Structures are given as structure tokens and as C-alpha cells.
Amino acid sequence: MDTDRRRPCRIPPSEGGMTLIELMVVLLILSVASGAMFSLLFSVLKVYWKGDLATQVQQGARVSVDRMVRDLRQSSTMINGQTETVGATSVTFNTSCTTPQISAALPHLATITLTDGSSIYATDPNSSGVIPYSGWYVSYYLAAASNSATPNTAGPYLIRASYDLVGNTITLATVAGNVTNLAFAAAGGGCPTTSTAEFTVTLTASQQATGQAVSSQTIVTDDVMLRNSNP
């Protein structure tokens, strides 16, 4: 008589499946690890976004001040209360710190041909204008809208308005956006006037990237000395 009886096969505990508790513990660990990795990744991205935004703001502010200072250093004198109208466009060229605006008279340039055939620009002595040797009125101010002829105190646009005395044309151009403050200070203190020859320009630019939850602000300052107004 065959006494061999088959016994049921038992799986060793080491080869069994995971229990519900073990599965929950693993999922908890994965969740914590994933959250930490996502938080680290977001922090790195935020640093990158903030650095990129700061670079854009700084470059925009620097270019704006450089453009303004380049014009003003070529000016012979500051102007105030000069209104020019061409067609439907009217611009008042003021120099004021209340509603920050700086206006100056620039020389009209003529093309001079040298003996070697090359050309340079020089002051045109035949240009017309109230101020001797002037051909342009140029003004910088803040405005609420792009290419606006109406100055305000908060921006966010920096506008360059110019009037060509020779060609009788007005041009409005937006130099930069996100400009939140513009200030001027005479060398001896106070606001520049028509007799001021040296002053300081201070421009504040601010920008916020809502989607990335980052913001940046920069302040750029430069000194200006008008050129000799004597022809």
C-alpha cells in the first residue's frame, strides 16, 4: 500500500506578495521622495526665472538711460514750456520733476564729405530754430500708453518725443516698458532748470512674471553734462 501522501505546497514567506500595509508604506515613501524632488526642481527653476528676469530688467534700464544720456550730452541747453503741434499731434517740451520730464535742444546735423570720400556728421550752421545751432527738441518722460504724448508720474512706458525744427515733424517713440520711476537732480541740488548744465538721471525699472511668481527691480543712475552751448 502506497503511503505517500501529497502535502499542499506552501510558499515560503520570503517569496510571498506584499501586504497592504507594506504597499502603503512604499507609496508613502515614493510620495515623500517625489515631493522633495519636485520642490527642489521648482526651486532651481525659480532661481533661473528670477535671474533671467533680472537680466532683462537691468538691460532694459541700462539701454534706456544710455539712450537718454546720449541725447542730453549732445544738447546745448535745457528747454521748458515749448509746445509744438504738427497735425493732430501736440507735444509740450518741459523740464520738470513733479511730472518727471527732461527736455533739451539738440543741434541739427549735416553730412560732411571728407577728402578721402568718407562722410561724417557735423553741426549744420544753416539750421533754423529759436536757439542758435539747434535743429531738434527732444524730451523724455513717463506715460501710461505706448507712444503717448501725455506724461504721467508712474509709467510704465518711457517715451522719447522729438520735434525736427528743420523738417517740422514730430516723432513719438517708446524707449522701454516696465519703467516705474524717473527722477532728475541738479548738481547743486533741486530740480534741473533751463540754466542747468549738470544733473543726475535716475531710472527705476520693475517687472513681475506672474506665472513664475518672480519679480525684479533695478535702479540705474548716470550723470549728464551738457556740451558747450557756444557755437
C-alpha positions in Angstrom: 0.0 0.0 0.0 1.4 3.3 -1.1 1.5 5.5 2.0 3.0 8.5 0.1 0.6 11.3 0.5 1.0 14.6 -1.3 1.1 17.6 1.0 -0.1 21.0 -0.1 2.6 23.3 -1.4 3.4 26.2 0.9 5.1 29.3 -0.4 7.9 30.5 1.9 7.2 33.8 3.5 10.2 35.4 1.6 8.6 34.6 -1.8 5.1 35.8 -0.9 3.4 39.0 -2.3 3.3 42.4 -0.5 0.8 43.0 2.2 -1.5 46.0 2.1 0.5 47.7 4.9 3.8 47.2 3.0 2.3 48.6 -0.2 1.0 51.7 1.7 4.4 52.3 3.2 6.1 52.1 -0.2 3.6 54.5 -1.7 4.2 56.9 1.2 7.9 56.8 0.7 7.6 57.4 -3.0 5.2 60.3 -2.4 7.6 62.0 0.0 10.6 61.4 -2.3 8.7 62.7 -5.3 7.5 65.8 -3.4 11.1 66.6 -2.3 12.4 66.2 -5.9 9.6 68.4 -7.3 10.2 71.0 -4.7 14.0 71.0 -5.4 13.3 71.2 -9.2 10.8 74.1 -8.7 13.4 76.0 -6.5 16.0 75.6 -9.2 13.6 76.8 -11.9 12.6 79.8 -9.8 16.2 80.8 -9.3 16.6 80.6 -13.1 13.4 82.6 -13.8 14.4 85.3 -11.4 17.9 85.6 -12.8 16.6 85.7 -16.4 14.0 88.4 -15.4 16.6 90.4 -13.5 18.9 90.4 -16.6 16.0 91.6 -18.8 15.1 94.4 -16.4 18.7 95.5 -16.0 19.4 95.5 -19.7 16.3 97.5 -20.5 17.0 100.0 -17.8 20.6 100.4 -18.9 19.7 100.8 -22.6 17.1 103.4 -21.7 19.4 105.5 -19.6 22.2 105.2 -22.2 19.8 106.4 -24.9 18.6 109.3 -22.8 22.1 110.4 -21.6 23.5 110.2 -25.2 20.9 112.7 -26.4 21.2 115.0 -23.4 25.0 115.2 -23.6 24.7 116.4 -27.1 22.3 119.2 -26.1 23.3 122.8 -25.9 20.6 123.9 -23.4 17.5 122.7 -21.5 14.1 123.9 -22.7 10.9 124.3 -20.8 7.3 125.3 -21.8 7.9 124.9 -25.5 4.8 123.5 -27.3 4.9 122.2 -30.8 2.0 121.0 -32.9 2.1 119.1 -36.2 -1.2 117.9 -37.5 -3.1 116.2 -34.7 0.0 115.6 -32.5 1.0 118.2 -29.9 3.9 117.9 -27.5 4.9 120.3 -24.7 8.7 120.1 -24.1 9.0 120.7 -20.3 11.7 120.2 -17.8 10.1 119.2 -14.5 10.5 116.9 -11.5 6.8 116.9 -10.5 5.7 115.0 -13.6 9.2 113.8 -14.4 10.2 115.1 -17.8 13.5 116.3 -19.2 13.7 118.4 -22.5 16.6 119.8 -24.4 17.6 121.4 -27.7 19.9 119.4 -29.9 21.9 120.6 -32.9 20.8 119.7 -36.4 23.4 117.6 -38.1 24.6 117.8 -41.7 26.6 115.3 -43.7 30.2 116.4 -44.3 32.2 114.6 -47.0 35.9 114.4 -46.3 38.7 114.4 -48.9 39.1 110.7 -48.7 35.4 110.3 -49.7 34.1 109.2 -46.3 31.3 111.0 -44.5 30.9 112.3 -41.0 28.2 114.3 -39.2 28.7 117.8 -38.1 26.6 120.7 -36.8 24.7 122.3 -39.5 25.2 126.1 -39.2 22.3 126.7 -41.7 19.7 125.0 -39.5 16.7 127.1 -38.4 15.4 127.4 -34.8 15.0 129.8 -31.9 18.1 128.6 -30.2 21.3 129.0 -32.2 22.5 125.9 -34.0 19.5 123.9 -32.8 17.6 121.6 -35.0 15.8 119.3 -32.6 13.7 119.4 -29.5 14.0 116.2 -27.6 12.0 115.2 -24.5 12.0 112.1 -22.2 9.1 111.3 -19.9 6.9 108.5 -18.5 3.5 107.7 -20.0 0.6 105.3 -19.4 0.4 104.2 -23.0 3.0 103.4 -25.7 3.9 106.3 -28.0 1.8 108.7 -25.9 2.3 112.5 -25.9 0.8 112.8 -22.3 3.4 112.5 -19.5 2.5 110.9 -16.2 4.3 110.0 -12.9 4.2 106.2 -12.9 4.8 105.0 -16.4 5.2 102.1 -17.3 6.5 103.4 -20.6 9.5 105.6 -21.2 8.8 107.9 -24.2 11.1 109.9 -26.4 9.4 112.8 -28.1 11.3 114.7 -30.7 10.5 117.7 -32.9 12.5 118.5 -36.0 12.7 122.3 -36.4 14.0 122.0 -39.9 11.6 119.3 -41.2 8.6 120.4 -38.9 7.9 116.8 -37.9 7.1 115.2 -34.5 8.2 111.7 -33.6 6.9 109.7 -30.6 8.8 106.5 -29.8 8.6 104.1 -26.9 12.1 103.6 -25.5 11.2 100.9 -22.9 8.4 99.4 -20.9 8.2 98.5 -17.2 9.7 101.8 -16.1 8.2 102.8 -12.8 10.1 105.9 -11.8 12.1 108.7 -13.4 13.9 111.3 -11.4 16.4 114.2 -12.1 18.6 116.1 -9.7 20.7 119.2 -10.5 24.4 119.2 -9.5 23.8 121.8 -6.8 20.5 120.2 -5.6 16.9 120.7 -6.6 15.3 120.1 -10.0 17.1 121.0 -13.2 16.1 124.2 -14.9 16.9 125.9 -18.3 20.1 127.2 -16.8 21.3 123.8 -15.5 24.4 122.3 -17.2 25.0 119.3 -14.9 22.5 116.9 -13.4 21.8 113.3 -12.5 19.3 110.9 -14.1 17.8 108.1 -12.0 15.6 105.5 -13.6 13.8 102.6 -11.9 12.6 99.6 -13.8 10.4 96.9 -12.4 8.9 93.7 -13.8 6.8 90.8 -12.5 6.3 87.4 -14.1 3.0 86.3 -12.6 3.1 82.8 -14.0 6.5 82.1 -12.4 5.8 84.1 -9.2 9.0 86.1 -9.5 9.7 89.8 -9.7 12.7 92.1 -10.2 13.6 95.7 -9.8 16.7 97.7 -10.7 17.8 101.3 -10.4 20.2 102.9 -12.9 21.8 106.3 -12.3 24.0 108.3 -14.6 25.4 111.8 -14.7 24.9 114.3 -17.5 26.8 117.4 -18.5 25.6 119.4 -21.4 28.0 120.3 -24.2 29.3 123.9 -24.6 26.4 125.9 -25.9 28.6 128.4 -27.6 28.8 127.9 -31.3 
